[in-house]
């Protein structure tokens, strides 16, 4: 599915028992409850614009999806992941979501989240929540960019690319992004 504009619905795009699909260059915007409801597996989401809803994307009971190079902005929650495992979340822009940019809950473990830019989410509070124990860095220890990093950790030092102190996420497990980046990655779209 490529090049569509989906807006002003209760749910913009509902993917139930959907497998092996590619969603590329779509604008899924200003839907009343959820922009994308994903309950499928092994789907690929690339270069989509997802904005202006209470929940930008809800992964519910999914596994092995790839969510790469998307723009998620101006939602209440950018990406909510519930009972979902082994999803790849890479090279996305999470901007100006009024709540968490990403919220992992209810046994959503084994997901990998790296090379993303988190900019001005959650109204100045911690930008992401993880109570499931996911991996926030790649195999080389490179994590994500956090726009509020130096405000939260004014005494942290860096090696010019990575901060020496991890960005602590909200959640009971005390998860942090140990490879927090000093400079933002490129704009995905």
C-alpha positions in Angstrom: 0.0 0.0 0.0 1.7 3.2 -1.2 0.9 6.8 -1.5 -2.4 7.1 0.2 -3.9 9.8 2.4 -6.1 8.4 5.2 -7.7 11.0 7.5 -10.8 11.9 9.5 -11.9 8.3 10.4 -12.3 6.7 13.8 -9.4 4.4 13.0 -7.3 5.3 10.0 -5.9 1.9 9.1 -6.8 -1.3 10.9 -4.6 -4.3 10.1 -6.1 -7.5 11.6 -4.5 -10.8 10.8 -2.4 -9.0 8.2 0.9 -10.6 7.2 3.8 -9.8 4.8 2.6 -6.4 3.7 4.5 -3.2 2.9 3.1 0.2 3.9 5.2 2.9 2.3 4.8 6.7 1.8 1.3 7.0 3.2 -0.1 9.9 5.2 -2.2 8.6 8.0 -3.3 11.7 9.8 -6.0 13.3 12.0 -8.1 10.2 12.7 -10.3 10.5 15.8 -9.0 7.6 17.9 -6.0 5.7 16.3 -4.1 6.4 13.1 -2.8 2.8 12.7 -4.1 -0.3 14.6 -1.7 -3.2 13.8 -2.6 -6.7 14.9 -0.6 -8.5 12.1 2.9 -9.8 11.9 5.9 -9.5 9.6 4.7 -6.3 8.0 7.0 -3.4 6.9 6.1 0.3 7.6 8.5 2.8 5.9 8.4 6.5 5.1 4.9 7.1 6.5 3.6 10.2 8.1 1.5 9.4 11.2 0.2 12.4 13.1 -2.6 14.2 14.9 -4.5 11.4 16.8 -4.8 10.2 20.4 -2.7 7.1 19.4 -0.5 7.3 16.4 0.1 3.6 16.1 -1.0 0.7 18.3 0.9 -2.6 17.9 -1.4 -5.2 19.7 -0.3 -8.8 19.8 2.2 -8.4 17.0 5.6 -9.8 16.2 8.4 -9.3 13.7 7.2 -6.1 12.2 9.7 -3.5 10.8 8.9 0.1 11.6 11.6 2.1 9.8 12.1 5.7 8.6 8.6 7.0 9.6 7.6 10.4 11.0 5.3 10.2 14.1 4.3 13.6 15.4 1.6 15.6 17.2 -0.2 12.6 18.6 -1.0 12.0 22.3 1.0 8.8 22.3 3.2 8.2 19.3 3.6 4.4 19.3 1.9 2.1 21.9 3.2 -1.5 22.0 1.0 -4.0 23.9 1.7 -7.8 24.1 4.1 -7.5 21.1 7.6 -9.0 20.6 10.5 -8.9 18.2 9.6 -5.7 16.3 12.3 -3.5 14.9 11.8 0.3 15.4 14.7 2.1 13.6 15.4 5.5 12.0 12.1 7.1 12.9 11.4 10.7 14.0 9.2 11.0 17.1 8.3 14.7 17.4 6.0 16.7 19.6 3.7 13.9 20.8 2.1 15.3 24.0 2.5 12.0 25.8 5.1 9.3 25.5 6.7 8.9 22.0 6.9 5.2 22.7 5.1 3.2 25.4 5.9 -0.5 25.9 3.6 -2.4 28.2 2.1 -5.9 28.9 4.8 -8.3 28.0 6.2 -6.4 25.0 9.8 -7.6 25.2 12.4 -8.5 22.6 11.8 -5.4 20.6 14.8 -3.4 19.3 14.7 0.4 19.2 17.7 2.4 17.8 18.8 5.2 15.5 15.6 7.1 16.2 15.2 10.8 17.0 13.0 11.7 20.0 12.3 15.4 19.9 10.1 17.3 22.4 7.7 14.5 23.4 5.8 14.2 26.6 5.6 17.9 27.5 9.1 18.0 28.9 8.9 14.8 30.9 10.8 11.5 30.0 10.0 10.8 26.4 9.6 7.0 26.5 8.2 4.3 28.8 9.3 0.6 28.9 8.2 -1.9 31.5 9.0 -4.9 29.4 12.8 -4.9 29.0 13.5 -4.1 25.3 16.8 -3.4 23.6 17.5 0.3 23.0 20.9 0.0 21.2 22.2 -1.8 18.1 24.9 -4.4 18.2 27.6 -1.6 18.3 26.0 0.1 21.3 24.5 2.9 19.3 21.1 4.0 20.7 18.9 7.0 20.0 18.9 10.8 20.0 17.0 12.5 22.9 16.4 16.2 22.5 16.3 16.8 26.3 19.4 14.8 27.1 21.7 17.6 28.2 18.9 19.2 30.3 18.4 15.9 32.2 22.0 15.1 32.5 24.0 18.4 32.6 27.1 16.7 34.1 27.3 13.9 31.5 30.3 13.7 29.2 30.5 12.3 25.7 33.0 10.9 23.2 31.6 13.4 20.6 29.1 10.8 19.4 27.7 8.9 22.4 26.9 10.1 25.9 28.6 8.3 28.8 25.4 8.2 30.9 22.3 6.3 29.6 19.0 8.1 29.1 16.6 6.6 31.7 13.2 5.7 30.6 10.0 5.6 32.7 8.8 2.2 33.8 9.3 -0.1 36.8 12.3 -2.0 35.4 14.6 1.0 35.2 15.5 0.6 31.5 17.9 3.1 29.9 19.3 3.8 26.5 22.9 3.2 27.1 24.0 4.4 23.7 22.3 7.8 23.7 23.6 9.9 20.8 24.9 13.5 21.0 23.7 14.5 17.5 20.4 13.8 15.9 20.2 11.3 13.0 19.0 12.4 9.6 15.4 13.5 8.9 13.7 10.2 7.7 11.3 11.7 5.2 
